Amino acid sequence: MVLLLAIALVAFGLVLRFSARRIGGLLAGLWLAVVLAHLVLAPGNPLLARIGGSLAGWLVLGGAVALVLGYRAALLWLKARARPAPAPAAGGFSATELERYARHIVLREIGGPGQARLKAARVLVVGAGGLGSPVLLYLAAAGVGMIGVADDDRVSNSNLQRQVIHTDARIGMEKVRSAEIALKALNPFIELRLHPLRVSAGNVAGLVAEYDLILDGSDNFATRYLLNTACIAARKPLLSGAITQWEGQLSLYDPARGAPCYACVFPEAPAAGLAPACAEAGVMGALPGVVGAMMATEAIKEITGAGQSLRGRLVLHDALWGESRVIAVARNPDCPQCGAGRGGGDAADT
């Protein structure tokens, strides 16, 4: 009997072109009448037999329908409140990105075209330690589209005095993974490529080939010379920095465009003990922040074409005395790595 009444109500609503909500209201009224009948009529009443079912059964049915309708209503509410992903604006930037990079875009030397070049850039940072920390943070904040991070080390307690990309909670984690957490939290619009490895003769060429600009923040001469050789062969610019105690230095090595290579300026590694690592000689905690920020600045300039680059110039920074000097450096025509006849690029500057 109830089923026939429900069908009749639905048919009635369709004929009169009621909305789905109004037809649902008619069915809800029928369910309420059945429940009231079970509550009011005495057991054994012939009408209850014609209605069928029990009070508990009808209540369970009503509860199930209410749950389904409530779930559907919640989904519709969430959908209505959801913020659509910002559509890319002209130049490939979303509205959120345009607001994020506004301070760059209003700079005459960068502007929209420069910011677009940053987004299209592919930069490899070797070392996620003292120098790599500020370099990675500022490149990510600047909107460099693809950043590669190469490091085989893990975060240790002694790193945290200067390696600001890592945290106490991430001690023991691979540095590239720790860096990924920090960079994604800072800028979700960039792409990260993690290389949890030590740069070696067997992998350096493949690493360098994937990127347009290489930043060397490593802490040993073997890696520096390997990167120098690979960048010469690939004709890629190498922005290299180094620190110890209170002093730091950086330059852009690019023999393919007339500048010296790293080996032109430093033909061979110093003898053991003359240039001890930070673990032996110590390093002032803020120094890698200063030199690393300089490296990030030079990388942004190189990508956007702003200002004068450090090709053929070496910056020496003395934090203890608060002094910075820039000295000219030239190509060595007899350089064993990039000299004449070795495929290093243009003729040496003399």
C-alpha positions, 0 to 999 in steps of 0.5 A: 500500500505504501509503495503504491502511494509513493509511486502515485506521489512521484507520478503526481509530482512529475505531471505537475512538473514539481521540482525534485525537492518538492517531490522529496518533500511529498515522500518525506510527508508520506514517511512521517505519516507512516511513522505517526500511524505506528506510534498512534494506532494500537498494535493489531490495528488492521491499518498497520497490517496494510501499511506493513513493516515495523516502527523500527524498520521505518525509522531505520529507512528514514535514517538511511535516506537522511544520511544519504541526503545529508552526505550529498548536501555536504558535498554540494556545500564543500564544492560551493566553498572550494576555491578554484585553482587560479588560471594561468595569466598572460605569460604563464603566471597565475594571479597568485604568482603575479602577486608573489613576484610583484616586487621583482616585476616592478624592478626595471632590470627584471620586469615581466620578461625577466621573471618569465626567464626565471620561471623557465630556468633550470638550475643545479645547486651542488651542496645543500649545506652552508652555501646551498641553504641560502642559495636554494631558499632565495632561488626558490623564493625568486621563482626559478622554475626547476631547481636540482639539488645534489648532495649525498649527506644527511643532516647532523646536529653540527650543521644547524649552526649555519645550514638554515634550510634544515631543522632540528626535527630533521636530523638524520634525514637526507639533506636533499629531502630536508631541503625539499620540505623547506623549499616546497613549503616556501614556494609550491609553484617550483619544480624540484629534482633531487639527486641524493648522490655524491658528484663523481666522474661517472655522474657529473656529465649527466647531472650538468647536462640537465641544467642551464646554470650550475651553482657549486656550493660544495666543500671540497676541491675534488668536486669543484674540479669535477664540476669545472671540467663538466661545465667546460665540456657542456659549455655551461656557466659555473657559479662557484662559492667557497667559505672558511672561518671568516672569509668567502669568495665567489665568481662566475666561471664560463670559458665558453663566453670568454671568462676563465674557468675555475682551473684558470684561477686555481690551477691545482688544489692547495697542499693538505692543511693549507685550506682546511675544511670547516670541520677543522678550521671552523666557520662563522655561522652567518658567513655562508648566509652572506656568500650564499645570498651573493651567489643567489643574487648573481644567479638571478642576474645571470638568468635575467640579464640584469646588471654586470655579471661576475665573469672575469671577476672574483669577489673576496669577502672578509666578514671579520673586517667587514670588507669586500673586494673584487679583483679581475681574473683572466683566462689562462691560455695554458690552462690544462682544462680550458686552454687553447685547443682544448674545446674550452670556448673563445680565445683567452682574455689577455 
